[in-house]
Amino acid sequence: MQHVFRQLDTVTSGWKNGRDGKVNVRRKSILVLAAAVAAISISLMGQQRPFSVAQKIGPNDYDVAPNWALPYPKDGYAWGSVPGVFLESDDRIFVASRGEIKLPIPLPVGYLGFFGSIRSALNAPENEVRGCLRVLDSNGKVLETWSQWDKLFEGTNGPHKIRISPYDPQRRVWVVGETKNVVYIFSNDGKQLLQTLGEEGVAADDERHFGRPQDVDFLPDGSVLVADGLTNSRVVKLDRNGRFVAAWGSRGSADG
């Protein structure tokens, strides 16, 4: 990804590229930008619509690579919003997106090649649950599309976050399903759904449920921290097997 991002030291807080060109998978700061870059490139009637990124992005520490992620939706569709990106290695980049959005016909004036240029892509009513989980290489080529799991996100706003623990030798893939109140755990190749944490469609503040969880993180002993969430206001700690250990936190009274 070095050809996509430069001057990373200011945002990586000590997590740096190795001399062999590998990228440390815990460099979370660049992942949000990777998602934004990925969302720039879509398919429109089989054509790319280039535009001036410099006109839309103010001063920052990055050099953006326009059209980095190669298009994958079918003609007349754009990517949905992209809330989750995880960099396992330079050539294995996990992307969680909210399906695809059917473009209006005719296209409005001001369309710049991505759906967000005409209106918000978040929870767009035209969203179709398709291609929600994908794996790309460093050139933006789609290596894998886990379409067999699209059914998990039907009736929701799609996956919310995607993570892999750096301490897990199996490299299991954790996907937060916010609006279903669950966290899914997949095998690294996407062939198996290994575990579902929480109960689909049920929000509660107890040891077996979540309330619109937002993200996960990992500790060196293999345990997991779940940011839970928007309905709940707590952190849940699980052991390496997903069993409840503890929870803490509550809703505050101040703004934020």
N, C-alpha and C positions, 0 to 999 in steps of 0.2 A: 504493500500500500504506500510505499515511499514515493511512488510517482503520483499519488493522489494527494497526499498531505505532506506539507513541509512545515518547518519551525514548530515541531510538536512539543519541544521541551517545556514551553511555557504553560502547557496544559496537562502534561502527563505526571506532574508531581513526583518525578523520580523514576517513573516507569519508562524506559528508553528502548530503542531498537538495539538489537544485538549486532555485532559486526558482520554476522552472516546474513543480515537482512531480515531475520525473523522478527515478528512483531509480538510483544508481550500481550497475552490475551487479557490481562487485567486493565488495560489502558482504556477505562470506560469513557474518559472525556472525549475521545475521538468518535465514539460510536454514534452519538447523536448527530454529529455532522455527517457521518457516513450515511445515516438514514436520509438526511436532507439531500445529500448528493444523489443517492439512489432514486429519490422521488423525482428528480429533475427529468430523467429520461423515460419517456413512455412511447407507446406506439399509437400513431394516429393514421388510420387508413394505410398502414404499412410504411409510413414515412416518419423520419425524425424532424422535429421542429426546433432547430437551434435558436437560442436567444442569448442575450448579453447578461451573463450572471453578474457582472460588475455593476449593472444598473440596479440590481435587486438586493445585493449584499453589501453592507457597509464595511468599514475597516475591520480587519480581524487578522489572526495569526495563521490563516490557512490559504493555500492556493487551491481553488476549486477546479476539478476536472469536469467540465460540462459533458453530459451524455456518457458519464462513466459506466453506469449500469445499463447494459444492453436491454432493449425492450423485450418484454415477454407477453403482455396481454394481446388478445386478438384484436383485429382491426376495430376501431371505434371505441376502444376502452382505454382507460388510464389506470395507473396504480391507485389503490386506496391509500389513506395515510399510513405512514410507516412508524409505529411506536417503538419497535424493538430491532436492534442490530447487535450481533455478537461476533467478535473476531476471534475465531479459534486459531487460525493461522492465516498467512497471506493468501493462501489459495483455498480457504474454507471459511466463508463468511456467512453466518446465519442471519436471515432476514425474516421478521414477523410483520406482515402487513394486513390491513383490513380489507382484503379482497381486491376487487377491481370495480371501477366506476364507469358506467356507460356515459360517454360524452354526448352532450346535447347536439342536435342537428337543427339549424346550422350552428357552428361554433360562435360564441359571443365575441364581439370586438374586444381585444385585449388578451385573448388566449395566447399564452407564451410557451406552450408545450407541456404544461403540467396542470393538473386539475386545480390546484391551489391558487393559480393565477386568475381564476374566474370566480371562485368562491371556496368556502371551507370544504376540505375533503373529509373532515372528521364527522363520522356518523352520517355521511351523505345518504339520502334515501335511495339513491340509485346503486348503492353498494351491492355487489354480487359476491357471495362467499366462494371464492375460487383462488387457488394459489396462495393461501395465507402464509404458509411456511416454505421457505426456499433456502437453498445454499448456492452461493455465488463464488467465483474465483476472483483473483485480484484484478482482472480485466472487466469484471462485471458480467461475465458469462454465467448463465444459470446452469449449474451442475445438477441440481436435484430440485424437484418440486414435490412436496409431501402432500399431494392432493388427496391421498387416502384419508387424511385427517381433517379435511375441510368440514366434514360433517359435525365435528366437535364445536364449531363456531357458528353454525347456523342459528339464526335468531338472536345473535349477539353483535357487538361491535368488533368482533374479531379478537385475535391474540393481542395481549398488551405488552409483554416483555418476553425476551428469550435469553437464557443464560446457560453457561456451563461452569461447573466448579473447577478451579485449577487444582483442587486437591482430590479429585475423583479419577481414579485410573480408568474407569469405564467411560468417562467423558459423556455421561448422560446429559440430555438436553432438557432443561426446565422451561416450561412455557406457562406464563400466567394468563389464565382465562378470567379476566376481571369480572365481567358481567354474569358469568356463571358461578362465581365465588369459588373457583378451584385453581389448583396448580397441577399441570400435567407433567409427567416425567417420561421422556422417550429415550429409546436406545439411540446411540449417536448416528446410526445410519437411517433412523426414522422408520424402521420396519416394525418396531414394537412400541405400543403404549405400555410402559412398565407399571405405572402407578398413577392414580388420580387422588390428589390430596384435597380434602374437603368434599362437600356433597353438591353435585350440580344443581343449580337453581335454588339452593337453600343458603341463606345468610344467617349467621348466628355468631355470638361472642362466647365460644366455649372451646373445648379441646379438640373437637372434631370438625369445626367449621371455620370459614372465613367470611368476611364481609367486604366484598369488592377489593381483593388484594391487588397491590400495585407493583411489587417487585420482590426479588429474592437476592440474597447474598450469602456468602459461604465463609466458614471459619476453618482454620488449619486442621482441626480435629474431625472435619467432615460434617459438622453440624450446619444447619441452615437457618437463616434469619428471613422471615417473611414480613414485608411491610404491609400490614393489614389494617386499614386500607382507606376506603372512602366511607363505607358504612360503619365499619369499626375504626378505631383510632388506637392501634396498638402494634407492637412488634411481637411476633410469635417465633419462638425458637424450637426447632425440630432436630432430632438426631439424624445421623447419616442415612437412616432407613425411613425417614419421614414421620417418626413417632413424636408426639407432643412432649416437650420438655418444660417450657415455661412461656409466660406471656407477660408483658408489662406495657404501661402507657395508657393514657385516656385522653378524651377530647378536652382541649384547652378552651379558655374563654377569650383569648386575645385574637386579633386578626392573624391570618396566615394559614 
